[in-house]
Amino acid sequence: MLPGGCRLAWRPCHDAPPQGPEELRISPTGQACAVLPATEPGVYGLFWEWGDHPLPGGPPTH
């Protein structure tokens, strides 16, 4: 099963809610990539949507 969506989000600390979710393009093989040349301290992560499990911050925009 290929993912239905992927977003990049940042948190100032591990227990904070995700901020600034950015929709990432998913390749036909189900891969996504994020390049962050300049970042602020915190926790960065990719949030994947699989079937009925929506992404944080609302539904994907694609």
MOPAC internal coordinates of N, CA, C and O (Angstrom, degrees):
PM7 1SCF
backbone

  N    0.0000 0     0.00 0     0.00 0    0    0    0
  C    1.4449 1     0.00 0     0.00 0    1    0    0
  C    1.5282 1   108.40 1     0.00 0    2    1    0
  O    1.2310 1   120.63 1   -49.73 1    3    2    1
  N    1.3283 1   116.40 1   130.27 1    3    2    1
  C    1.4568 1   120.84 1   176.82 1    5    3    2
  C    1.5237 1   109.98 1   -86.27 1    6    5    3
  O    1.2310 1   119.80 1   -29.12 1    7    6    5
  N    1.3401 1   117.98 1   150.88 1    7    6    5
  C    1.4635 1   120.84 1   179.37 1    9    7    6
  C    1.5210 1   111.06 1   -65.73 1   10    9    7
  O    1.2310 1   120.98 1   -28.84 1   11   10    9
  N    1.3287 1   115.74 1   151.16 1   11   10    9
  C    1.4557 1   121.44 1   178.53 1   13   11   10
  C    1.5101 1   113.11 1   -91.38 1   14   13   11
  O    1.2310 1   119.75 1   164.43 1   15   14   13
  N    1.3238 1   118.08 1   -15.57 1   15   14   13
  C    1.4528 1   121.89 1  -179.76 1   17   15   14
  C    1.5141 1   110.82 1  -175.13 1   18   17   15
  O    1.2310 1   121.15 1   -19.57 1   19   18   17
  N    1.3384 1   115.40 1   160.43 1   19   18   17
  C    1.4611 1   121.00 1   178.36 1   21   19   18
  C    1.5212 1   108.02 1  -151.39 1   22   21   19
  O    1.2310 1   120.96 1   -43.59 1   23   22   21
  N    1.3262 1   115.77 1   136.41 1   23   22   21
  C    1.4695 1   121.54 1   177.54 1   25   23   22
  C    1.5226 1   109.79 1  -132.60 1   26   25   23
  O    1.2310 1   121.61 1   -32.89 1   27   26   25
  N    1.3173 1   114.52 1   147.11 1   27   26   25
  C    1.4603 1   122.49 1   172.92 1   29   27   26
  C    1.5167 1   106.92 1   -97.49 1   30   29   27
  O    1.2310 1   120.18 1   -48.42 1   31   30   29
  N    1.3265 1   117.27 1   131.58 1   31   30   29
  C    1.4668 1   120.93 1   177.92 1   33   31   30
  C    1.5241 1   109.52 1  -138.49 1   34   33   31
  O    1.2310 1   121.03 1   -19.04 1   35   34   33
  N    1.3184 1   115.63 1   160.96 1   35   34   33
  C    1.4624 1   123.85 1  -177.65 1   37   35   34
  C    1.5166 1   108.61 1  -127.09 1   38   37   35
  O    1.2310 1   120.75 1   -34.44 1   39   38   37
  N    1.3261 1   116.17 1   145.56 1   39   38   37
  C    1.4693 1   122.66 1   174.65 1   41   39   38
  C    1.5248 1   107.99 1  -130.90 1   42   41   39
  O    1.2310 1   119.45 1   -43.14 1   43   42   41
  N    1.3298 1   118.65 1   136.86 1   43   42   41
  C    1.4603 1   119.47 1   178.19 1   45   43   42
  C    1.5304 1   112.09 1   -67.14 1   46   45   43
  O    1.2310 1   120.31 1   153.58 1   47   46   45
  N    1.3387 1   117.01 1   -26.42 1   47   46   45
  C    1.4612 1   122.47 1   174.63 1   49   47   46
  C    1.5267 1   108.05 1  -150.12 1   50   49   47
  O    1.2310 1   120.44 1   -13.75 1   51   50   49
  N    1.3114 1   116.76 1   166.25 1   51   50   49
  C    1.4575 1   121.51 1  -171.43 1   53   51   50
  C    1.5284 1   113.99 1   -58.77 1   54   53   51
  O    1.2310 1   119.33 1   144.05 1   55   54   53
  N    1.3339 1   118.87 1   -35.95 1   55   54   53
  C    1.4630 1   120.67 1  -175.88 1   57   55   54
  C    1.5350 1   113.85 1   -94.91 1   58   57   55
  O    1.2310 1   119.43 1  -172.92 1   59   58   57
  N    1.3319 1   118.70 1     7.08 1   59   58   57
  C    1.4616 1   122.33 1   177.75 1   61   59   58
  C    1.5355 1   110.06 1   -84.47 1   62   61   59
  O    1.2310 1   119.76 1   -24.72 1   63   62   61
  N    1.3250 1   118.07 1   155.28 1   63   62   61
  C    1.4678 1   119.88 1   177.21 1   65   63   62
  C    1.5309 1   111.00 1   -70.64 1   66   65   63
  O    1.2310 1   119.96 1   -27.44 1   67   66   65
  N    1.3322 1   117.68 1   152.56 1   67   66   65
  C    1.4778 1   120.80 1   178.58 1   69   67   66
  C    1.5281 1   110.84 1   -61.26 1   70   69   67
  O    1.2310 1   120.77 1   -36.94 1   71   70   69
  N    1.3370 1   116.13 1   143.06 1   71   70   69
  C    1.4622 1   122.88 1   178.61 1   73   71   70
  C    1.5196 1   109.62 1  -123.35 1   74   73   71
  O    1.2310 1   121.19 1   -29.33 1   75   74   73
  N    1.3103 1   115.33 1   150.67 1   75   74   73
  C    1.4584 1   121.88 1   174.21 1   77   75   74
  C    1.5027 1   115.34 1    55.24 1   78   77   75
  O    1.2310 1   119.24 1  -133.74 1   79   78   77
  N    1.3519 1   119.06 1    46.26 1   79   78   77
  C    1.4620 1   116.93 1   179.75 1   81   79   78
  C    1.5233 1   111.24 1   -60.24 1   82   81   79
  O    1.2310 1   120.86 1   -47.70 1   83   82   81
  N    1.3158 1   115.97 1   132.30 1   83   82   81
  C    1.4636 1   122.73 1  -179.77 1   85   83   82
  C    1.5193 1   108.37 1  -120.46 1   86   85   83
  O    1.2310 1   120.50 1   -56.39 1   87   86   85
  N    1.3215 1   116.66 1   123.61 1   87   86   85
  C    1.4620 1   122.11 1   179.77 1   89   87   86
  C    1.5293 1   109.77 1   -65.57 1   90   89   87
  O    1.2310 1   120.52 1   -49.47 1   91   90   89
  N    1.3155 1   116.61 1   130.53 1   91   90   89
  C    1.4556 1   121.66 1   176.99 1   93   91   90
  C    1.5248 1   109.64 1  -106.56 1   94   93   91
  O    1.2310 1   120.93 1   -31.28 1   95   94   93
  N    1.3059 1   115.82 1   148.72 1   95   94   93
  C    1.4633 1   121.19 1   176.81 1   97   95   94
  C    1.5220 1   108.53 1   -77.78 1   98   97   95
  O    1.2310 1   120.92 1   -42.92 1   99   98   97
  N    1.3107 1   115.85 1   137.08 1   99   98   97
  C    1.4605 1   121.66 1   178.12 1  101   99   98
  C    1.5193 1   108.25 1  -105.59 1  102  101   99
  O    1.2310 1   120.53 1   -49.15 1  103  102  101
  N    1.3314 1   116.60 1   130.85 1  103  102  101
  C    1.4585 1   121.19 1   179.79 1  105  103  102
  C    1.5286 1   109.97 1   -70.86 1  106  105  103
  O    1.2310 1   119.94 1   -15.47 1  107  106  105
  N    1.3273 1   117.72 1   164.53 1  107  106  105
  C    1.4669 1   120.64 1   177.29 1  109  107  106
  C    1.5311 1   112.92 1   -60.08 1  110  109  107
  O    1.2310 1   120.06 1   160.77 1  111  110  109
  N    1.3270 1   117.49 1   -19.23 1  111  110  109
  C    1.4689 1   120.70 1   178.68 1  113  111  110
  C    1.5286 1   112.15 1   -93.99 1  114  113  111
  O    1.2310 1   120.28 1  -176.78 1  115  114  113
  N    1.3584 1   117.07 1     3.22 1  115  114  113
  C    1.4542 1   121.03 1   175.94 1  117  115  114
  C    1.5128 1   115.05 1    88.21 1  118  117  115
  O    1.2310 1   119.89 1  -158.06 1  119  118  117
  N    1.3330 1   117.82 1    21.94 1  119  118  117
  C    1.4606 1   121.05 1  -179.78 1  121  119  118
  C    1.5240 1   110.68 1  -106.51 1  122  121  119
  O    1.2310 1   121.03 1   -29.48 1  123  122  121
  N    1.3439 1   115.63 1   150.52 1  123  122  121
  C    1.4619 1   122.25 1   174.46 1  125  123  122
  C    1.5265 1   107.62 1  -135.96 1  126  125  123
  O    1.2310 1   120.81 1   -26.98 1  127  126  125
  N    1.3282 1   116.06 1   153.02 1  127  126  125
  C    1.4573 1   120.59 1  -178.23 1  129  127  126
  C    1.5260 1   108.79 1  -140.77 1  130  129  127
  O    1.2310 1   120.93 1   -38.82 1  131  130  129
  N    1.3214 1   115.82 1   141.18 1  131  130  129
  C    1.4607 1   121.69 1   175.21 1  133  131  130
  C    1.5277 1   107.79 1  -130.34 1  134  133  131
  O    1.2310 1   120.92 1   -48.49 1  135  134  133
  N    1.3252 1   115.85 1   131.51 1  135  134  133
  C    1.4645 1   121.74 1   176.67 1  137  135  134
  C    1.5209 1   106.83 1  -115.25 1  138  137  135
  O    1.2310 1   121.01 1   -55.24 1  139  138  137
  N    1.3302 1   115.68 1   124.76 1  139  138  137
  C    1.4600 1   121.41 1  -176.68 1  141  139  138
  C    1.5248 1   109.29 1  -121.26 1  142  141  139
  O    1.2310 1   119.62 1   -92.36 1  143  142  141
  N    1.3438 1   118.33 1    87.64 1  143  142  141
  C    1.4638 1   120.18 1  -175.56 1  145  143  142
  C    1.5269 1   114.01 1   -68.96 1  146  145  143
  O    1.2310 1   119.72 1   150.00 1  147  146  145
  N    1.3283 1   118.15 1   -30.00 1  147  146  145
  C    1.4697 1   121.35 1   179.37 1  149  147  146
  C    1.5256 1   106.98 1  -136.26 1  150  149  147
  O    1.2310 1   120.58 1   -60.26 1  151  150  149
  N    1.3266 1   116.50 1   119.74 1  151  150  149
  C    1.4624 1   119.91 1  -176.26 1  153  151  150
  C    1.5172 1   111.15 1  -130.34 1  154  153  151
  O    1.2310 1   121.48 1   -21.73 1  155  154  153
  N    1.3223 1   114.76 1   158.27 1  155  154  153
  C    1.4604 1   121.68 1   172.42 1  157  155  154
  C    1.5210 1   108.13 1   -92.78 1  158  157  155
  O    1.2310 1   119.09 1   -22.49 1  159  158  157
  N    1.3320 1   119.34 1   157.51 1  159  158  157
  C    1.4611 1   120.65 1   176.52 1  161  159  158
  C    1.5291 1   110.52 1   -59.44 1  162  161  159
  O    1.2310 1   120.35 1   -36.38 1  163  162  161
  N    1.3013 1   116.94 1   143.62 1  163  162  161
  C    1.4562 1   121.94 1   179.18 1  165  163  162
  C    1.5153 1   110.78 1   151.53 1  166  165  163
  O    1.2310 1   121.07 1    16.16 1  167  166  165
  N    1.3121 1   115.55 1  -163.84 1  167  166  165
  C    1.4537 1   122.73 1  -178.57 1  169  167  166
  C    1.5226 1   107.80 1  -114.02 1  170  169  167
  O    1.2310 1   120.34 1   -56.43 1  171  170  169
  N    1.3324 1   116.95 1   123.57 1  171  170  169
  C    1.4508 1   122.93 1   178.65 1  173  171  170
  C    1.5163 1   108.25 1  -110.25 1  174  173  171
  O    1.2310 1   120.61 1   -35.62 1  175  174  173
  N    1.3297 1   116.44 1   144.38 1  175  174  173
  C    1.4514 1   118.30 1  -179.90 1  177  175  174
  C    1.5051 1   112.41 1  -159.79 1  178  177  175
  O    1.2310 1   121.56 1   -19.66 1  179  178  177
  N    1.3312 1   114.61 1   160.34 1  179  178  177
  C    1.4579 1   122.28 1   174.17 1  181  179  178
  C    1.5168 1   108.07 1  -100.68 1  182  181  179
  O    1.2310 1   120.59 1   -47.04 1  183  182  181
  N    1.3202 1   116.48 1   132.96 1  183  182  181
  C    1.4544 1   122.92 1   177.61 1  185  183  182
  C    1.5177 1   107.76 1  -110.35 1  186  185  183
  O    1.2310 1   120.60 1   -60.70 1  187  186  185
  N    1.3117 1   116.46 1   119.30 1  187  186  185
  C    1.4638 1   122.64 1  -176.62 1  189  187  186
  C    1.5087 1   110.96 1  -101.50 1  190  189  187
  O    1.2310 1   121.06 1   -36.21 1  191  190  189
  N    1.3246 1   115.57 1   143.79 1  191  190  189
  C    1.4587 1   121.61 1   174.46 1  193  191  190
  C    1.5269 1   108.04 1  -107.27 1  194  193  191
  O    1.2310 1   121.34 1   -51.15 1  195  194  193
  N    1.3237 1   115.05 1   128.85 1  195  194  193
  C    1.4651 1   121.58 1   178.82 1  197  195  194
  C    1.5173 1   107.78 1  -126.88 1  198  197  195
  O    1.2310 1   119.53 1   -70.77 1  199  198  197
  N    1.3115 1   118.51 1   109.23 1  199  198  197
  C    1.4590 1   121.99 1   175.81 1  201  199  198
  C    1.5161 1   113.12 1    59.38 1  202  201  199
  O    1.2310 1   119.97 1    66.06 1  203  202  201
  N    1.3395 1   117.67 1  -113.94 1  203  202  201
  C    1.4602 1   122.73 1  -174.81 1  205  203  202
  C    1.5190 1   113.93 1   -90.37 1  206  205  203
  O    1.2310 1   119.34 1  -166.37 1  207  206  205
  N    1.3310 1   118.86 1    13.63 1  207  206  205
  C    1.4626 1   122.04 1  -179.28 1  209  207  206
  C    1.5256 1   108.91 1  -105.21 1  210  209  207
  O    1.2310 1   119.53 1   -83.94 1  211  210  209
  N    1.3552 1   118.51 1    96.06 1  211  210  209
  C    1.4642 1   120.85 1  -176.14 1  213  211  210
  C    1.5210 1   112.87 1   -68.51 1  214  213  211
  O    1.2310 1   121.69 1   -22.74 1  215  214  213
  N    1.3102 1   114.37 1   157.26 1  215  214  213
  C    1.4610 1   121.71 1   177.78 1  217  215  214
  C    1.5215 1   111.00 1   -76.29 1  218  217  215
  O    1.2310 1   119.85 1   -27.01 1  219  218  217
  N    1.3555 1   117.89 1   152.99 1  219  218  217
  C    1.4641 1   119.48 1   173.60 1  221  219  218
  C    1.5386 1   109.46 1   -61.58 1  222  221  219
  O    1.2310 1   120.26 1   -37.32 1  223  222  221
  N    1.2943 1   117.11 1   142.68 1  223  222  221
  C    1.4599 1   120.64 1   177.38 1  225  223  222
  C    1.5115 1   113.88 1    88.52 1  226  225  223
  O    1.2310 1   119.07 1  -171.11 1  227  226  225
  N    1.3223 1   119.39 1     8.89 1  227  226  225
  C    1.4526 1   121.67 1   176.51 1  229  227  226
  C    1.5014 1   112.93 1   109.93 1  230  229  227
  O    1.2310 1   120.77 1    -0.68 1  231  230  229
  N    1.3192 1   116.14 1   179.32 1  231  230  229
  C    1.4640 1   121.03 1  -177.78 1  233  231  230
  C    1.5177 1   111.87 1   -70.83 1  234  233  231
  O    1.2310 1   119.91 1   -22.77 1  235  234  233
  N    1.3277 1   117.77 1   157.23 1  235  234  233
  C    1.4662 1   119.52 1   177.57 1  237  235  234
  C    1.5141 1   110.92 1   -63.65 1  238  237  235
  O    1.2310 1   120.77 1   -24.00 1  239  238  237
  N    1.3314 1   116.14 1   156.00 1  239  238  237
  C    1.4614 1   120.90 1  -176.25 1  241  239  238
  C    1.5100 1   113.00 1   -98.36 1  242  241  239
  O    1.2310 1   118.85 1  -176.71 1  243  242  241
  N    1.3309 1   119.80 1     3.29 1  243  242  241
  C    1.4746 1   119.92 1  -179.77 1  245  243  242
  C    1.4927 1   112.25 1   -97.46 1  246  245  243
  O    1.2310 1   120.10 1   180.00 1  247  246  245

